[in-house]
């Protein structure tokens, strides 16, 4: 294994920006500050660049097994490291759904052979597998996923008995997709009566509306408060939901937390006219007012984490009528640079981006030895040139689906180097995938 000496970077870490050097030895951050003269290592001149901890993405859908015509763990992890994501947590709505320990282990076995980034996989909950869920080992599985609203796949948990048992018995973090199914069904019937099958895309946020989100999120929060459950509500998309979350405690002491996603921080319902089904997500992208409220909630601490909800489909699948086009899109390659663009627009500062994308996921999920530029930690690191403009095009996409909602967008920042466990896995446009990522481990407290 090579050792690396990174010289002259602006290190963004733990609420501060300091110029310094980082020495990586045997996959570990050996020193931060000044590297002694004569140190033997491959040298990287990072003057003019920022150095961040590797991004930890707590919500991705890499589609393997069963849906590998859309994506697979190998292809999407390569796109992830190109975007500065060094660790990912993947969802259970693959085919078959990850609803027992054997299927869960199969995904870990695949990732050990093909993932360029570090990995963990959620155990999936259903109406009738709660006993199986409770067998999950908390030290090496990131959490349990519950769909309290249907999305891609058929994993809706709508049994009150199952939800009560899950929330009262599960010692692990429960990550929840929250949209009220009855509200969505009622809205769907109304719009079908008006338009038939060809509902214009602009009505997506009216079918899967703010009321559907709030009803379900508030129900999940009430259950978590009742049973003192560790609950993480995914992809907040409305201003109203923010009132459900507290900012009076640091993230590591919270029992109930929330996540914002790239698309809800970037797009608004005005973009449906030009992007159409390419920005069809569940929950839906909503109004500019909702977007600004979510940005404010990230800054205030009501929302704890920024993630992607990376969920690719083929372009052929997306280029369908409203009800046939699946929800979701690819985002891992462009998440960090999109957030850095919002830093340029004064929506966030650099320290907040690093907190929400690196430190907070590590604290919230109790990830061992990752998420910081700290001596003794695993060397998951990213170098970014903040002044290297580039335009997203099909030619530079690494997603298996070969499209992006950001095509044609010019970003001012570019990831130049990504290290995973001290291995240089991405450098100036090239993925170096000879070395694979590691299974993430988690602490009890």
GIHUFEN-V204982 format. One record per residue. N is the residue number from 0. RES is the residue in three letters. SS is DSSP state (H for helix, E for strand, L for the rest). NEAR is the number of other ideal C-beta (glycine too) atoms within 12 Angstrom. D_CENTER is the distance of its C-alpha to the mean C-alpha in Angstrom with 2 decimals. Layout:
N & RES & SS & NEAR & D_CENTER
N & RES & SS & NEAR & D_CENTER
//
This chain:
0 & UNK & L & 18 & 29.14
1 & UNK & L & 23 & 29.40
2 & UNK & L & 27 & 29.31
3 & UNK & E & 38 & 28.05
4 & UNK & E & 31 & 29.37
5 & UNK & E & 43 & 27.28
6 & UNK & E & 28 & 29.68
7 & UNK & E & 23 & 29.58
8 & UNK & E & 37 & 25.91
9 & UNK & E & 29 & 24.83
10 & UNK & E & 36 & 22.67
11 & UNK & E & 38 & 20.10
12 & UNK & E & 36 & 19.63
13 & UNK & L & 23 & 20.17
14 & UNK & L & 19 & 21.17
15 & UNK & E & 19 & 23.57
16 & UNK & E & 23 & 24.17
17 & UNK & E & 21 & 26.89
18 & UNK & E & 23 & 28.37
19 & UNK & E & 28 & 28.80
20 & UNK & E & 32 & 28.60
21 & UNK & E & 47 & 26.49
22 & UNK & E & 33 & 28.14
23 & UNK & E & 39 & 26.24
24 & UNK & E & 24 & 28.52
25 & UNK & L & 18 & 27.96
26 & UNK & L & 28 & 24.16
27 & UNK & E & 28 & 24.30
28 & UNK & E & 39 & 24.37
29 & UNK & E & 28 & 28.14
30 & UNK & E & 26 & 28.82
31 & UNK & E & 31 & 27.44
32 & UNK & E & 21 & 30.08
33 & UNK & L & 18 & 33.05
34 & UNK & L & 28 & 33.45
35 & UNK & L & 13 & 37.09
36 & UNK & L & 9 & 39.29
37 & UNK & L & 8 & 39.98
38 & UNK & L & 21 & 36.62
39 & UNK & L & 14 & 36.26
40 & UNK & L & 26 & 32.89
41 & UNK & E & 22 & 31.48
42 & UNK & E & 20 & 31.29
43 & UNK & E & 30 & 28.66
44 & UNK & E & 18 & 29.79
45 & UNK & L & 31 & 26.92
46 & UNK & L & 18 & 29.18
47 & UNK & L & 18 & 27.72
48 & UNK & L & 31 & 24.10
49 & UNK & E & 40 & 21.46
50 & UNK & E & 46 & 20.04
51 & UNK & E & 50 & 16.73
52 & UNK & E & 46 & 15.19
53 & UNK & L & 52 & 12.66
54 & UNK & E & 55 & 9.06
55 & UNK & E & 53 & 7.23
56 & UNK & E & 53 & 3.55
57 & UNK & E & 49 & 4.30
58 & UNK & E & 47 & 3.76
59 & UNK & E & 52 & 5.47
60 & UNK & E & 51 & 9.18
61 & UNK & L & 52 & 11.36
62 & UNK & L & 39 & 14.51
63 & UNK & L & 39 & 16.70
64 & UNK & L & 28 & 19.25
65 & UNK & L & 24 & 21.08
66 & UNK & L & 30 & 19.29
67 & UNK & L & 22 & 19.53
68 & UNK & L & 20 & 21.26
69 & UNK & L & 35 & 17.91
70 & UNK & L & 41 & 15.89
71 & UNK & L & 31 & 16.06
72 & UNK & H & 43 & 14.48
73 & UNK & H & 29 & 16.69
74 & UNK & H & 34 & 16.21
75 & UNK & H & 44 & 12.45
76 & UNK & H & 46 & 12.29
77 & UNK & H & 36 & 14.98
78 & UNK & H & 45 & 13.15
79 & UNK & H & 53 & 10.22
80 & UNK & H & 48 & 12.96
81 & UNK & H & 43 & 14.71
82 & UNK & L & 50 & 11.95
83 & UNK & L & 49 & 12.02
84 & UNK & E & 54 & 9.10
85 & UNK & E & 49 & 11.31
86 & UNK & E & 50 & 9.55
87 & UNK & E & 51 & 7.13
88 & UNK & E & 50 & 7.45
89 & UNK & E & 52 & 8.72
90 & UNK & L & 46 & 10.30
91 & UNK & L & 49 & 14.13
92 & UNK & L & 43 & 15.26
93 & UNK & L & 36 & 16.68
94 & UNK & L & 23 & 20.48
95 & UNK & L & 23 & 21.90
96 & UNK & L & 31 & 19.50
97 & UNK & L & 39 & 18.59
98 & UNK & L & 35 & 21.10
99 & UNK & L & 24 & 23.19
100 & UNK & H & 23 & 23.17
101 & UNK & H & 15 & 24.63
102 & UNK & H & 28 & 21.98
103 & UNK & H & 38 & 19.25
104 & UNK & H & 21 & 21.25
105 & UNK & H & 22 & 21.64
106 & UNK & H & 44 & 17.96
107 & UNK & H & 32 & 18.19
108 & UNK & H & 20 & 21.37
109 & UNK & H & 29 & 19.94
110 & UNK & H & 36 & 17.12
111 & UNK & H & 22 & 19.85
112 & UNK & H & 19 & 21.74
113 & UNK & H & 26 & 19.29
114 & UNK & L & 43 & 15.95
115 & UNK & L & 46 & 16.26
116 & UNK & L & 51 & 13.31
117 & UNK & E & 50 & 13.27
118 & UNK & E & 45 & 12.06
119 & UNK & E & 49 & 12.07
120 & UNK & E & 45 & 12.42
121 & UNK & L & 45 & 12.75
122 & UNK & E & 44 & 16.31
123 & UNK & E & 43 & 16.94
124 & UNK & L & 43 & 19.43
125 & UNK & L & 32 & 22.16
126 & UNK & L & 25 & 25.39
127 & UNK & L & 19 & 27.36
128 & UNK & L & 31 & 25.46
129 & UNK & H & 30 & 25.02
130 & UNK & H & 18 & 27.45
131 & UNK & H & 26 & 25.49
132 & UNK & H & 38 & 22.26
133 & UNK & L & 22 & 24.31
134 & UNK & L & 22 & 25.17
135 & UNK & L & 38 & 21.68
136 & UNK & L & 24 & 21.86
137 & UNK & L & 26 & 19.79
138 & UNK & L & 20 & 20.27
139 & UNK & L & 28 & 18.34
140 & UNK & L & 38 & 15.93
141 & UNK & L & 46 & 12.82
142 & UNK & L & 45 & 13.85
143 & UNK & E & 44 & 15.18
144 & UNK & E & 49 & 13.65
145 & UNK & E & 49 & 16.10
146 & UNK & E & 38 & 16.34
147 & UNK & E & 44 & 18.66
148 & UNK & L & 39 & 18.78
149 & UNK & L & 28 & 18.98
150 & UNK & L & 36 & 16.55
151 & UNK & L & 33 & 16.42
152 & UNK & L & 30 & 18.54
153 & UNK & L & 19 & 21.01
154 & UNK & L & 35 & 19.62
155 & UNK & E & 32 & 20.75
156 & UNK & L & 41 & 22.01
157 & UNK & L & 26 & 24.78
158 & UNK & L & 18 & 27.39
159 & UNK & H & 15 & 28.24
160 & UNK & H & 15 & 29.68
161 & UNK & H & 28 & 26.57
162 & UNK & H & 36 & 24.34
163 & UNK & H & 21 & 26.95
164 & UNK & H & 27 & 27.22
165 & UNK & H & 44 & 23.50
166 & UNK & H & 37 & 23.05
167 & UNK & H & 20 & 26.38
168 & UNK & H & 24 & 26.12
169 & UNK & L & 36 & 22.63
170 & UNK & L & 25 & 22.36
171 & UNK & L & 34 & 18.70
172 & UNK & L & 42 & 15.69
173 & UNK & E & 46 & 15.31
174 & UNK & E & 48 & 12.07
175 & UNK & E & 49 & 13.48
176 & UNK & E & 48 & 13.21
177 & UNK & E & 48 & 16.12
178 & UNK & L & 45 & 18.55
179 & UNK & L & 30 & 22.26
180 & UNK & H & 26 & 23.66
181 & UNK & H & 20 & 27.22
182 & UNK & H & 26 & 26.47
183 & UNK & H & 35 & 24.66
184 & UNK & H & 20 & 27.60
185 & UNK & H & 20 & 30.12
186 & UNK & H & 27 & 28.59
187 & UNK & H & 27 & 28.29
188 & UNK & H & 15 & 31.98
189 & UNK & H & 17 & 32.99
190 & UNK & H & 27 & 31.34
191 & UNK & H & 19 & 32.61
192 & UNK & H & 12 & 36.07
193 & UNK & H & 16 & 35.81
194 & UNK & H & 20 & 34.32
195 & UNK & L & 12 & 34.44
196 & UNK & L & 16 & 31.76
197 & UNK & L & 16 & 31.24
198 & UNK & L & 30 & 29.34
199 & UNK & L & 23 & 28.35
200 & UNK & H & 35 & 24.60
201 & UNK & H & 27 & 25.16
202 & UNK & H & 24 & 25.82
203 & UNK & H & 36 & 22.42
204 & UNK & H & 41 & 21.48
205 & UNK & H & 28 & 24.92
206 & UNK & H & 36 & 24.57
207 & UNK & L & 43 & 21.17
208 & UNK & L & 33 & 22.28
209 & UNK & H & 35 & 21.68
210 & UNK & H & 25 & 24.11
211 & UNK & H & 38 & 22.27
212 & UNK & H & 43 & 19.08
213 & UNK & H & 32 & 21.23
214 & UNK & H & 28 & 23.41
215 & UNK & H & 45 & 20.72
216 & UNK & H & 39 & 18.68
217 & UNK & H & 30 & 22.05
218 & UNK & H & 34 & 23.13
219 & UNK & H & 42 & 20.21
220 & UNK & H & 34 & 20.81
221 & UNK & H & 23 & 24.53
222 & UNK & H & 34 & 24.15
223 & UNK & H & 37 & 22.13
224 & UNK & H & 19 & 24.80
225 & UNK & H & 17 & 27.53
226 & UNK & H & 23 & 26.46
227 & UNK & L & 17 & 24.74
228 & UNK & L & 34 & 21.56
229 & UNK & L & 36 & 18.31
230 & UNK & E & 42 & 16.17
231 & UNK & E & 46 & 12.59
232 & UNK & E & 53 & 12.51
233 & UNK & L & 50 & 9.40
234 & UNK & L & 48 & 9.21
235 & UNK & L & 50 & 12.53
236 & UNK & L & 48 & 14.53
237 & UNK & L & 41 & 18.01
238 & UNK & L & 27 & 20.15
239 & UNK & H & 26 & 21.96
240 & UNK & H & 40 & 19.24
241 & UNK & H & 36 & 18.89
242 & UNK & H & 20 & 22.29
243 & UNK & H & 32 & 21.03
244 & UNK & L & 36 & 19.27
245 & UNK & L & 24 & 21.09
246 & UNK & L & 23 & 20.91
247 & UNK & L & 12 & 23.97
248 & UNK & L & 17 & 22.43
249 & UNK & L & 17 & 20.19
250 & UNK & H & 33 & 16.80
251 & UNK & H & 21 & 18.23
252 & UNK & H & 18 & 21.06
253 & UNK & L & 30 & 19.37
254 & UNK & L & 26 & 19.50
255 & UNK & E & 39 & 17.61
256 & UNK & E & 44 & 14.38
257 & UNK & E & 46 & 12.12
258 & UNK & E & 48 & 8.76
259 & UNK & E & 52 & 8.85
260 & UNK & E & 45 & 7.01
261 & UNK & H & 48 & 8.41
262 & UNK & H & 45 & 11.01
263 & UNK & H & 46 & 12.38
264 & UNK & H & 45 & 12.90
265 & UNK & H & 35 & 14.58
266 & UNK & L & 36 & 16.49
267 & UNK & L & 28 & 19.14
268 & UNK & H & 33 & 21.48
269 & UNK & H & 20 & 23.88
270 & UNK & H & 30 & 21.78
271 & UNK & H & 28 & 22.49
272 & UNK & H & 14 & 25.94
273 & UNK & H & 18 & 24.88
274 & UNK & H & 30 & 21.59
275 & UNK & H & 25 & 22.58
276 & UNK & H & 35 & 20.61
277 & UNK & H & 36 & 18.24
278 & UNK & H & 40 & 16.39
279 & UNK & L & 42 & 17.03
280 & UNK & L & 47 & 14.03
281 & UNK & L & 42 & 14.34
282 & UNK & L & 46 & 14.53
283 & UNK & L & 41 & 16.41
284 & UNK & L & 41 & 16.20
285 & UNK & L & 42 & 19.09
286 & UNK & L & 26 & 21.56
287 & UNK & H & 20 & 21.68
288 & UNK & H & 20 & 22.74
289 & UNK & H & 34 & 19.61
290 & UNK & H & 32 & 17.49
291 & UNK & H & 22 & 19.71
292 & UNK & H & 29 & 19.59
293 & UNK & H & 44 & 15.80
294 & UNK & H & 33 & 16.14
295 & UNK & H & 23 & 19.03
296 & UNK & H & 38 & 17.30
297 & UNK & H & 38 & 14.64
298 & UNK & H & 28 & 17.75
299 & UNK & H & 22 & 19.80
300 & UNK & L & 26 & 17.57
301 & UNK & L & 32 & 17.45
302 & UNK & L & 45 & 13.66
303 & UNK & L & 43 & 12.23
304 & UNK & E & 48 & 8.58
305 & UNK & E & 50 & 6.69
306 & UNK & E & 50 & 3.02
307 & UNK & L & 53 & 3.69
308 & UNK & L & 45 & 5.10
309 & UNK & E & 48 & 6.74
310 & UNK & E & 45 & 10.06
311 & UNK & L & 44 & 13.11
312 & UNK & L & 34 & 16.71
313 & UNK & L & 25 & 19.90
314 & UNK & H & 27 & 21.49
315 & UNK & H & 16 & 24.47
316 & UNK & H & 27 & 22.55
317 & UNK & H & 32 & 21.04
318 & UNK & L & 19 & 24.53
319 & UNK & L & 21 & 25.95
320 & UNK & L & 20 & 27.32
321 & UNK & L & 30 & 25.28
322 & UNK & L & 22 & 25.44
323 & UNK & L & 17 & 25.14
324 & UNK & L & 30 & 22.12
325 & UNK & L & 32 & 18.95
326 & UNK & L & 40 & 15.94
327 & UNK & L & 43 & 12.71
328 & UNK & L & 46 & 12.27
329 & UNK & L & 45 & 11.01
330 & UNK & L & 49 & 8.86
331 & UNK & L & 54 & 7.70
332 & UNK & L & 50 & 11.28
333 & UNK & L & 43 & 11.57
334 & UNK & H & 48 & 8.71
335 & UNK & H & 49 & 10.66
336 & UNK & H & 43 & 13.98
337 & UNK & H & 40 & 13.33
338 & UNK & H & 44 & 12.65
339 & UNK & H & 39 & 15.73
340 & UNK & H & 30 & 17.60
341 & UNK & H & 33 & 17.08
342 & UNK & H & 33 & 18.51
343 & UNK & H & 21 & 21.46
344 & UNK & L & 16 & 21.87
345 & UNK & L & 12 & 22.16
346 & UNK & L & 25 & 19.35
347 & UNK & L & 30 & 17.86
348 & UNK & L & 22 & 19.31
349 & UNK & H & 31 & 18.05
350 & UNK & H & 25 & 18.25
351 & UNK & H & 34 & 16.03
352 & UNK & H & 44 & 13.23
353 & UNK & H & 41 & 13.63
354 & UNK & H & 37 & 13.94
355 & UNK & H & 49 & 10.78
356 & UNK & H & 49 & 8.49
357 & UNK & H & 46 & 10.77
358 & UNK & H & 37 & 13.42
359 & UNK & H & 40 & 12.13
360 & UNK & H & 47 & 9.48
361 & UNK & H & 44 & 12.49
362 & UNK & H & 32 & 14.87
363 & UNK & H & 42 & 13.29
364 & UNK & L & 42 & 12.74
365 & UNK & L & 32 & 15.90
366 & UNK & E & 42 & 14.77
367 & UNK & L & 28 & 18.03
368 & UNK & L & 27 & 18.98
369 & UNK & L & 46 & 15.75
370 & UNK & L & 42 & 13.94
371 & UNK & L & 36 & 17.26
372 & UNK & L & 44 & 20.05
373 & UNK & L & 26 & 22.55
374 & UNK & L & 20 & 25.56
375 & UNK & L & 19 & 25.28
376 & UNK & L & 33 & 21.50
377 & UNK & E & 37 & 19.98
378 & UNK & L & 45 & 20.01
379 & UNK & L & 50 & 16.39
380 & UNK & E & 52 & 17.07
381 & UNK & E & 51 & 16.53
382 & UNK & E & 40 & 19.42
383 & UNK & E & 40 & 19.18
384 & UNK & E & 28 & 22.23
385 & UNK & L & 30 & 21.93
386 & UNK & L & 16 & 24.96
387 & UNK & L & 22 & 24.48
388 & UNK & L & 17 & 24.12
389 & UNK & E & 26 & 22.97
390 & UNK & E & 20 & 22.50
391 & UNK & L & 29 & 19.98
392 & UNK & L & 17 & 22.13
393 & UNK & H & 16 & 22.30
394 & UNK & H & 12 & 23.99
395 & UNK & H & 27 & 21.10
396 & UNK & L & 30 & 18.30
397 & UNK & L & 36 & 17.11
398 & UNK & L & 41 & 15.41
399 & UNK & L & 31 & 17.81
400 & UNK & L & 40 & 18.12
401 & UNK & L & 25 & 19.43
402 & UNK & L & 33 & 18.46
403 & UNK & L & 40 & 16.08
404 & UNK & L & 40 & 16.30
405 & UNK & L & 36 & 16.75
406 & UNK & L & 27 & 19.87
407 & UNK & L & 17 & 22.66
408 & UNK & L & 24 & 20.63
409 & UNK & E & 19 & 21.91
410 & UNK & E & 35 & 19.75
411 & UNK & L & 21 & 21.77
412 & UNK & L & 33 & 19.61
413 & UNK & E & 35 & 19.01
414 & UNK & E & 47 & 17.45
415 & UNK & E & 35 & 20.63
416 & UNK & E & 41 & 19.96
417 & UNK & E & 49 & 17.25
418 & UNK & E & 48 & 18.47
419 & UNK & E & 45 & 17.14
420 & UNK & L & 37 & 19.53
421 & UNK & L & 35 & 22.02
422 & UNK & E & 37 & 22.10
423 & UNK & E & 36 & 21.86
424 & UNK & E & 39 & 19.61
425 & UNK & E & 39 & 19.34
426 & UNK & E & 23 & 22.18
427 & UNK & L & 20 & 23.10
428 & UNK & L & 21 & 21.81
429 & UNK & E & 20 & 22.44
430 & UNK & E & 30 & 20.27
431 & UNK & L & 22 & 22.29
432 & UNK & L & 29 & 21.25
433 & UNK & L & 13 & 24.33
434 & UNK & L & 23 & 22.60
435 & UNK & L & 27 & 19.75
436 & UNK & L & 41 & 16.99
437 & UNK & L & 30 & 17.65
438 & UNK & E & 33 & 16.74
439 & UNK & L & 42 & 15.11
440 & UNK & L & 24 & 17.52
441 & UNK & E & 33 & 17.45
442 & UNK & L & 18 & 20.27
443 & UNK & L & 14 & 22.11
444 & UNK & L & 12 & 22.12
//
